[in-house]
Amino acid sequence: MGKPRETFSKKEKEKNRVKKRKEKEAKKEERQANSQKGAALEEMFAYVDENGNISSTPPDPRKKRTINVEDVQIAVPKQVEMLPGEEIRNGTVTFFNEAKGYGFIRDLETQESIFVHITGLVDPIKDNDKVTFEIEMGQKGPNAVAVKKAG
């Protein structure tokens, strides 16, 4: 029977294993030395100040604000029905892509950007045209319909 051969790579692998084991032991000892086990309960508390920031000191009770429960809105607010006088609006086409068939109109009153689809056009439009339109609520928000070029 021949004697087992110990090659250079086997020796290197064994050295690396021993080195990793020692590093792991050192990290474990360091964690145990720096652990805060048994620290006072007050040292582990975190507080939220009046601005919503986390701090280690309790908030000042003099800065406490009271909030009326009825003023808190959790749900989406109900949509207000539009008055008959507000139906026809004026705006400017900020972007319109004829190839894709959609664009956006900036309402002159509210400065709101409103989506417009090619199916909602009466007259062909292009960028920077002055238009009149009506608003209709779509699945994702307000859509401009009956879009005409303004005289």
C-alpha positions in Angstrom: 0.0 0.0 0.0 1.2 3.4 -0.9 1.3 6.3 1.5 -1.4 9.0 1.0 -0.2 12.0 -0.9 -0.8 15.5 0.4 -0.7 17.9 -2.5 -0.1 21.6 -2.4 -3.8 22.5 -3.1 -5.0 20.2 -0.3 -2.6 22.0 2.1 -3.9 25.4 0.9 -7.5 24.4 1.3 -6.9 23.2 4.8 -5.1 26.5 5.7 -8.0 28.5 4.4 -10.5 26.4 6.4 -8.5 26.9 9.6 -8.2 30.7 8.8 -12.0 31.0 8.3 -12.7 29.1 11.4 -10.4 31.4 13.5 -12.0 34.5 11.9 -15.5 33.2 12.7 -14.4 32.6 16.3 -13.0 36.1 16.6 -16.2 37.7 15.3 -18.2 35.6 17.7 -16.1 36.8 20.7 -16.4 40.4 19.5 -20.2 40.2 19.3 -20.4 38.7 22.8 -18.1 41.4 24.2 -20.1 44.2 22.5 -23.6 42.8 23.1 -26.1 45.0 24.9 -27.7 42.0 26.5 -29.1 43.1 29.8 -29.2 46.8 28.8 -31.8 48.9 30.6 -35.2 49.0 29.0 -35.2 52.8 28.8 -32.0 52.7 26.7 -33.7 50.6 24.1 -36.7 52.9 23.6 -37.1 55.1 20.5 -39.4 58.1 20.4 -41.2 60.0 17.7 -41.0 63.8 18.0 -43.6 66.3 16.9 -42.2 66.3 13.3 -42.3 62.5 12.9 -38.6 62.0 13.3 -37.2 59.2 15.5 -35.1 60.3 18.5 -33.7 58.9 21.7 -35.3 61.5 24.0 -39.0 61.6 24.9 -41.1 64.3 23.2 -41.8 67.6 25.0 -45.5 67.3 26.2 -45.9 71.1 25.8 -45.5 70.7 22.0 -48.3 68.1 21.8 -51.0 68.9 19.3 -54.6 67.7 19.5 -56.2 66.5 16.4 -60.0 66.3 15.8 -60.9 62.8 14.8 -63.6 64.0 12.4 -60.9 66.0 10.4 -58.9 62.8 9.6 -59.8 61.4 6.1 -58.7 57.9 5.5 -60.7 57.2 2.3 -60.6 58.8 -1.1 -62.7 62.0 -1.0 -65.9 61.9 -2.9 -65.7 63.5 -6.3 -67.6 66.8 -6.6 -70.1 67.0 -9.4 -69.2 69.6 -11.9 -71.6 72.6 -12.2 -73.2 73.2 -15.6 -71.3 76.5 -16.1 -68.0 74.6 -15.8 -68.6 72.1 -18.5 -66.7 73.8 -21.4 -63.2 74.7 -20.6 -60.3 76.3 -22.4 -56.8 75.0 -22.6 -53.6 74.6 -24.5 -52.3 71.4 -26.0 -49.0 70.7 -24.3 -48.3 67.4 -26.0 -50.0 65.3 -28.7 -48.7 62.2 -30.5 -50.7 61.5 -33.6 -49.0 58.1 -34.2 -50.0 56.9 -30.7 -53.3 58.8 -30.6 -53.0 60.5 -27.2 -51.8 63.7 -25.6 -52.3 66.2 -22.8 -54.0 69.5 -22.5 -53.2 72.1 -19.8 -56.4 73.7 -18.4 -56.1 77.5 -18.4 -58.1 77.9 -15.2 -56.7 75.2 -12.9 -53.3 74.6 -14.7 -54.1 70.9 -14.4 -52.8 68.5 -17.1 -55.7 66.5 -18.6 -55.3 63.4 -20.7 -56.9 63.5 -24.2 -57.4 60.5 -26.6 -57.8 60.7 -30.3 -61.3 59.4 -30.0 -62.2 62.5 -28.0 -61.3 64.9 -30.8 -63.7 66.9 -32.9 -61.0 68.8 -34.8 -57.4 67.6 -35.5 -55.0 69.2 -33.0 -51.2 69.6 -32.6 -48.9 71.0 -29.9 -49.5 74.5 -28.6 -53.0 74.7 -30.1 -55.7 76.6 -28.1 -58.7 74.3 -27.6 -62.0 74.1 -25.9 -63.0 70.8 -24.3 -65.3 69.1 -21.8 -64.1 66.8 -18.9 -65.3 63.3 -18.4 -64.0 61.0 -15.6 -62.3 57.9 -16.9 -60.9 54.9 -15.2 -57.6 56.6 -14.3 -58.8 60.2 -13.9 -60.2 63.1 -15.9 -60.2 62.8 -19.7 -60.8 65.6 -22.2 -63.6 65.0 -24.7 -65.3 67.0 -27.4 -62.0 68.8 -28.0 -62.3 71.6 -30.6 -59.8 74.2 -31.8 -60.6 77.6 -30.3 -61.5 80.2 -32.9 
